[in-house]
Each structure stands twice: as C-alpha cells, then as structure tokens.
Amino acid sequence: AILPKSKIISVIHDPEPHLGEHNWKNLARIYIPMILSNALITHGNSLRKIIFHKKIMKRVFVIPHGQFSKFTVYNNQRCIKLLENTKNNYCILFFGRIVRYKGLDILLRSLPKVKSQVGNVKLIIAGERQIPPMCSILIQSLKDHLIVLNRFIPDEEVPCLFNLADLVVLPYREATQSGVLALAATFKKALITTPVGAIPEVVDHNKTAYFVPPEDVESLANAIITLLYTPKTIKKLGHNIQKKANIALNWEKIGSKLNLIITLLEIGQG
C-alpha cells in the first residue's frame, strides 16, 4: 500500500513505446507511473523533453543509466564450447532482446560484405524473443559465421559473451538509452552504434564509440571492417568508454543525485 504522505519517484526508462511495441499494456506501463508519481527520473535530456511534450506536469530529473560492474565478479565456467567455436575468429556481439527497433536484420545484411573482406569473423547473437522470418532466412544463409543463442541469457553467461567480443554492435533504428551500451563499457569493449535517442549524450563518435547512420547497411559493414583491421582503434575506444563510464555512470555518483532528489521532495520543492 502507498502511504498518504509518501512521495513516489519513478524511473522512466522509455518515455514512449519502442517501434513495434505500441500496445495498451506498454502504454499503461509508461503512463500510470507518470501520473501517480511526484517526480520522474529518466536517462537523458532528450528523453526528458519527450516527457515534457506529453504535458506531464511533474518534475523530471536526468540520471544516466548506471554501469554493470557486478558482472565482472562472476567466475564463469560456461565458455568452453564458445571458445572452441570462435577460435581464430574475430567476434562481433549482438546482445539483448530480438525486437525490430534493435536492428538485428540490419546487422545480418551487413555481414556478407564483412565476411567477404575479413573472412574469419563470427557474429554471436544472444537474446530472447522470436526471431523474425526475414532474420531467420538471413541466419540460415550465414550460419557458418554465426553463433545463435536465442534464449534468455542468465547473468552467469554475460561475462563470457562480452569477454569474447572484439566489437559490440548496436544497430538501433531508434532507442531511448541502452543497458547493452553500459555493459560494453563495463567490459571495456569497442562499440558501434547509431546516434539515436539519448545515446549521443553518453558516448561520442570516434572517441568512446563509433557512430553509423540508422538503417545504413553499407556504413555499418564498412565500420565493422575498418575497426577489425585497426586493433589500435578498438583498444582506444574500449579504454575510453570504460574510463568515461567509470566517471559518468558510476553508482556512487548516481546515488548522490538520487539522494538530492529525495531531499528536494522532502522539503516540499517536488
């Protein structure tokens, strides 16, 4: 039960449903907390503006998506088969739910050019949800260059997948913020992504990540090829994204901001 004098703060990860996810359940999941809360937290200034445009008359604070340092403590023993299947190959990781806005089909369509120029490359697809028919056709044609883990990935397997990866690729059509980005930063991994949603508020092109335009198969293929052939750039991007995350996405810093918000509400400014 909610006490009469309680203040409610809700974290709104997605201020509107993603592409292909507009239904009454997702709308209710977003709007009910917005209406009932005294204050809202979101993960980027661009997302804060979306809430304002909805005429939600609440205080909205911006706190970045935190890093996932907890995963680094796992002593994972589940890598043996993956290590055998990826030996002597460059590894690209697509991680997370298989949903349209995340652009798995775009990455799969880029892979023929990548394998024609790089050759020894494996794409690991790790995530749940049903794979769309078009992606299934592409997967079948590229099966020698793929490892498909189409299921929920338990925490114990996450370090294995990210440690294997040379590149983490987020070919998003649209986005709000990305937990996969935070994971890549935690594991010091070079990242290729699209500058959509609040992602450009966290990473910068050619400094902490490599940007490609949304739905641009050719640019994505060229970016993957370029980075795989320049290990110094991969190392630089991985180092820089982890360094920035340790500062900007640090949980102590996030906790301090949350305490400040709570204090503001308690003294009646919320």
Wavefront OBJ file of the C-alpha trace (Angstrom):
o trace
v 0.000 0.000 0.000
v 1.072 3.566 -0.629
v 1.105 5.737 2.485
v -0.826 9.038 2.150
v 2.251 11.182 2.810
v 4.651 9.102 0.725
v 6.495 10.647 -2.187
v 6.703 8.466 -5.282
v 9.662 8.694 -7.646
v 9.524 6.610 -10.829
v 12.358 5.829 -13.223
v 11.027 6.102 -16.785
v 13.478 4.178 -18.951
v 11.288 4.520 -22.067
v 9.026 7.613 -22.139
v 7.177 6.122 -25.107
v 6.942 2.573 -26.507
v 9.590 1.422 -28.956
v 8.991 0.743 -32.624
v 6.674 -2.257 -32.913
v 5.745 -2.170 -29.208
v 2.806 0.261 -29.231
v 0.044 -1.556 -27.348
v -2.167 -0.810 -24.362
v -0.002 -2.783 -21.910
v 3.153 -0.844 -22.753
v 1.272 2.460 -22.759
v -0.163 1.673 -19.317
v 3.282 0.635 -18.029
v 4.609 4.048 -19.028
v 1.715 6.406 -18.263
v 0.483 5.020 -14.927
v 3.809 5.698 -13.116
v 3.980 9.127 -14.774
v 0.539 10.039 -13.456
v 0.943 8.597 -9.941
v 4.468 9.853 -9.237
v 5.559 13.059 -7.530
v 8.735 13.140 -9.588
v 10.221 11.273 -12.526
v 13.731 10.192 -13.434
v 14.856 9.463 -16.963
v 18.222 8.641 -18.537
v 18.811 11.587 -20.874
v 17.864 15.193 -21.641
v 16.303 14.163 -24.958
v 14.049 11.732 -23.055
v 13.162 14.456 -20.540
v 11.954 16.606 -23.441
v 9.695 13.783 -24.645
v 8.016 13.705 -21.233
v 7.540 17.486 -21.265
v 5.951 17.274 -24.722
v 3.396 14.876 -23.269
v 2.267 17.684 -20.912
v 3.139 15.606 -17.832
v 3.279 18.306 -15.169
v 5.848 16.704 -12.875
v 9.439 17.458 -12.005
v 11.658 15.383 -14.281
v 15.284 14.710 -13.358
v 18.022 13.223 -15.508
v 20.241 10.476 -14.102
v 22.297 8.354 -16.532
v 21.903 4.609 -16.880
v 24.339 3.026 -14.422
v 27.172 0.676 -15.316
v 27.078 -3.077 -14.625
v 30.185 -3.622 -12.537
v 28.540 -6.584 -10.760
v 29.108 -8.782 -13.808
v 32.875 -8.548 -13.552
v 32.911 -10.631 -10.356
v 31.497 -13.799 -11.936
v 33.872 -16.709 -12.370
v 32.234 -18.127 -15.460
v 32.949 -21.735 -16.495
v 30.488 -21.869 -19.413
v 32.816 -20.600 -22.135
v 34.491 -23.810 -23.285
v 32.165 -24.542 -26.222
v 32.036 -20.894 -27.288
v 35.814 -20.646 -27.118
v 36.105 -23.673 -29.393
v 33.587 -22.257 -31.895
v 35.200 -18.825 -32.040
v 38.868 -19.842 -32.054
v 40.964 -17.833 -34.557
v 37.973 -15.617 -35.407
v 37.081 -12.004 -34.823
v 33.933 -11.905 -32.684
v 31.063 -9.441 -33.063
v 28.373 -9.442 -30.369
v 24.701 -8.537 -30.754
v 23.202 -8.757 -27.262
v 19.671 -8.270 -25.974
v 16.051 -8.841 -26.909
v 15.372 -9.692 -30.557
v 12.983 -6.844 -31.363
v 12.585 -4.734 -34.501
v 13.923 -1.445 -33.178
v 17.269 -3.045 -32.262
v 18.038 -3.724 -35.930
v 19.343 -7.303 -35.973
v 18.271 -7.582 -39.620
v 20.458 -4.589 -40.495
v 23.488 -6.225 -38.895
v 22.807 -9.533 -40.642
v 22.538 -7.778 -44.016
v 25.908 -6.129 -43.405
v 27.657 -9.415 -42.656
v 28.183 -10.726 -46.247
v 30.403 -7.739 -47.055
v 32.233 -8.118 -43.733
v 32.944 -11.821 -44.250
v 33.999 -11.235 -47.875
v 36.710 -8.823 -46.703
v 37.581 -10.151 -43.266
v 36.748 -13.840 -43.653
v 37.430 -15.185 -40.183
v 34.561 -13.494 -38.382
v 31.817 -14.816 -36.109
v 28.681 -12.936 -35.112
v 27.250 -14.004 -31.751
v 23.514 -13.296 -31.460
v 22.493 -13.600 -27.809
v 18.986 -12.768 -26.666
v 15.408 -13.883 -26.259
v 12.201 -13.276 -28.276
v 11.166 -14.956 -31.503
v 13.496 -14.326 -34.429
v 11.530 -12.697 -37.306
v 11.180 -14.716 -40.555
v 13.424 -12.383 -42.568
v 16.186 -12.676 -39.973
v 15.758 -16.464 -39.951
v 16.361 -16.562 -43.719
v 19.490 -14.423 -43.342
v 20.703 -16.548 -40.429
v 20.344 -19.722 -42.495
v 22.413 -18.235 -45.332
v 25.126 -17.067 -42.926
v 25.090 -19.989 -40.475
v 28.820 -20.774 -40.832
v 29.608 -17.304 -39.485
v 27.045 -17.217 -36.675
v 26.530 -18.451 -33.145
v 22.862 -18.041 -32.194
v 21.816 -18.176 -28.535
v 18.120 -17.410 -28.950
v 17.106 -17.546 -25.286
v 17.274 -15.624 -22.054
v 20.934 -15.109 -21.126
v 21.487 -15.674 -17.381
v 23.826 -13.341 -15.529
v 26.476 -16.050 -15.219
v 26.921 -16.180 -19.016
v 27.128 -12.433 -19.635
v 30.869 -12.055 -18.840
v 31.736 -14.893 -21.202
v 29.950 -13.295 -24.143
v 31.377 -9.825 -23.634
v 34.896 -11.059 -22.951
v 34.834 -12.988 -26.235
v 33.709 -9.984 -28.261
v 36.082 -7.800 -30.235
v 33.186 -5.490 -31.082
v 29.730 -4.904 -29.644
v 27.275 -3.671 -32.287
v 24.009 -1.812 -31.561
v 22.410 -1.110 -34.991
v 19.335 0.510 -33.434
v 16.625 2.035 -35.616
v 15.582 4.109 -32.599
v 16.302 3.975 -28.889
v 15.982 5.713 -25.549
v 19.051 4.601 -23.615
v 20.846 1.267 -23.724
v 21.785 -1.156 -20.990
v 23.878 -3.039 -23.561
v 25.945 0.113 -24.047
v 26.581 0.202 -20.305
v 27.592 -3.471 -20.403
v 30.020 -2.835 -23.259
v 31.569 -0.020 -21.215
v 31.857 -2.270 -18.164
v 33.805 -4.844 -20.185
v 35.959 -2.237 -21.969
v 34.573 -3.140 -25.384
v 34.660 -1.097 -28.576
v 31.144 -0.184 -29.606
v 29.472 0.533 -32.942
v 26.078 2.166 -32.544
v 23.656 4.628 -34.085
v 23.305 8.170 -32.673
v 19.640 7.785 -31.693
v 17.727 8.654 -28.521
v 19.964 9.610 -25.606
v 22.912 7.502 -26.795
v 24.872 10.586 -28.049
v 24.569 12.028 -24.536
v 26.697 9.155 -23.223
v 29.192 8.368 -25.998
v 30.940 10.437 -28.683
v 31.793 9.403 -32.226
v 35.341 8.119 -32.666
v 36.158 8.855 -29.023
v 34.095 6.478 -26.901
v 32.147 4.732 -29.699
v 31.802 4.606 -33.478
v 28.580 6.003 -34.952
v 26.832 4.869 -38.138
v 23.527 6.184 -39.527
v 20.400 4.151 -38.660
v 19.386 1.510 -41.233
v 22.551 2.082 -43.300
v 23.792 -1.444 -44.080
v 26.768 -0.271 -46.132
v 28.040 2.148 -43.489
v 27.679 -0.498 -40.798
v 29.635 -3.064 -42.830
v 32.377 -0.527 -43.545
v 32.601 0.465 -39.876
v 32.963 -3.160 -38.755
v 35.652 -3.833 -41.375
v 37.534 -0.643 -40.513
v 37.620 -1.383 -36.788
v 38.525 -5.058 -37.149
v 41.507 -4.032 -39.269
v 42.613 -1.338 -36.806
v 43.110 -3.025 -33.413
v 44.622 0.170 -32.000
v 41.308 1.959 -32.584
v 39.400 -0.919 -30.974
v 41.674 -0.694 -27.948
v 41.312 3.094 -27.774
v 37.517 3.022 -27.968
v 37.294 0.309 -25.316
v 39.635 2.158 -22.980
v 37.829 5.475 -23.454
v 34.292 4.140 -22.999
v 35.230 2.340 -19.785
v 37.037 5.408 -18.449
v 34.039 7.641 -19.177
v 31.593 5.120 -17.703
v 33.614 4.858 -14.502
v 33.013 8.573 -14.019
v 29.651 9.367 -15.658
v 27.855 6.072 -14.956
v 29.317 5.497 -11.512
v 26.769 4.246 -8.965
v 28.088 6.414 -6.126
v 27.518 9.475 -8.298
v 24.064 8.203 -9.276
v 23.250 7.553 -5.598
v 24.246 11.099 -4.671
v 21.934 12.519 -7.341
v 19.081 10.333 -6.142
v 19.621 11.456 -2.531
v 19.457 15.071 -3.709
v 16.147 14.437 -5.474
v 14.731 12.786 -2.341
v 15.837 15.762 -0.237
v 14.161 18.225 -2.622
v 10.900 16.299 -2.395
v 11.079 16.025 1.409
v 11.483 19.775 1.856
v 8.483 20.412 -0.371
v 10.138 21.508 -3.607
v 8.775 18.496 -5.560
l 1 2 3 4 5 6 7 8 9 10 11 12 13 14 15 16 17 18 19 20 21 22 23 24 25 26 27 28 29 30 31 32 33 34 35 36 37 38 39 40 41 42 43 44 45 46 47 48 49 50 51 52 53 54 55 56 57 58 59 60 61 62 63 64 65 66 67 68 69 70 71 72 73 74 75 76 77 78 79 80 81 82 83 84 85 86 87 88 89 90 91 92 93 94 95 96 97 98 99 100 101 102 103 104 105 106 107 108 109 110 111 112 113 114 115 116 117 118 119 120 121 122 123 124 125 126 127 128 129 130 131 132 133 134 135 136 137 138 139 140 141 142 143 144 145 146 147 148 149 150 151 152 153 154 155 156 157 158 159 160 161 162 163 164 165 166 167 168 169 170 171 172 173 174 175 176 177 178 179 180 181 182 183 184 185 186 187 188 189 190 191 192 193 194 195 196 197 198 199 200 201 202 203 204 205 206 207 208 209 210 211 212 213 214 215 216 217 218 219 220 221 222 223 224 225 226 227 228 229 230 231 232 233 234 235 236 237 238 239 240 241 242 243 244 245 246 247 248 249 250 251 252 253 254 255 256 257 258 259 260 261 262 263 264 265 266 267 268 269 270
